[in-house]
Amino acid sequence: MPNEAPAIKAENLTRRFGKFIAVDHVSFEVRRGEVFGFLGANGAGKTTAIRMLCGLLHPSGGEAWVSGLSINQDSRKIRQRIGYMSQKFSLYDDLLVEENLDFFAGAYNLSVADANKRRDEILKRFSLEEVRRRLTKSLPLGWKQRLALGSAMLHQPEVLFLDEPTGGVDPIMRRNFWETIHGLAAQGTTIFVTTHYMDEAEYCHRISIMNYGKIIAMGEPSKLKAEFGLPTIQDVFVHLIKGA
């Protein structure tokens, strides 16, 4: 990875809901063009962390910067520079595939010419050209996920946040999805992805493992496996969670 200012940096990032601490003083950096995996079981704090980094949820404490912008001071500017794909399908079922892309192009304030160009590029890139005039609700889940990722990429964001993007998708489609993610990273896009599929960690340049709001391990998958003398990241994960 190039030695540049980090695309994402968090320092003691914290979020409380009453007495419950969902994210507990987490600190980390993500390099530009890196695929960074944020792993943990359901309820570990992954989605809360990603929502703070996207400027959608104000932290209770700490600070973070995305593309050099403070989440405490510049949340609106951050949302213009990032792409965000939530774990729940967030497009409009009653719109055509191309209408969804047109809608999000408008939301990102693209000019008509740029919107048309990017829409056609996304349709081609994700092999959606043949279904562009179909209602979105008629698509299989894997195709919907492709469309959701394409919509998040319309404005060519510097950083792409993916919150459990492959939930419910079959293994072949999941693998294809990750090939797309690596293609984007190779072109310079920073990918921050949350997942509870431990095998997907093997596709990341680096991962962090969260448990009860805290980061309990971080590093390259191969180095974490070597450190703990275990053959898979799932084994590492189970070992760490039991130890915690």
Secondary structure, 3 states (H helix, E strand, C coil): CCCCCCCEEEEEEEEEECCEEEEEEEEEEECCCCEEEEECCCCCCHHHHHHHHCCCCCCCEEEEEECCEECCCCHHHHHHHEEEECCCCCCCCCCEHHHHHHHHHHHCCCCHHHHHHHHHHHHHHCCCHHHCCCEHHHCCHHHHHHHHHHHHCCCCCCEEEEECCCCCCCHHHHHHHHHHHHHHHHCCCEEEEEECCHHHHHHCCEEEEEECCEEEEEECHHHHHHHHCCCCHHHHHHHHHHHC
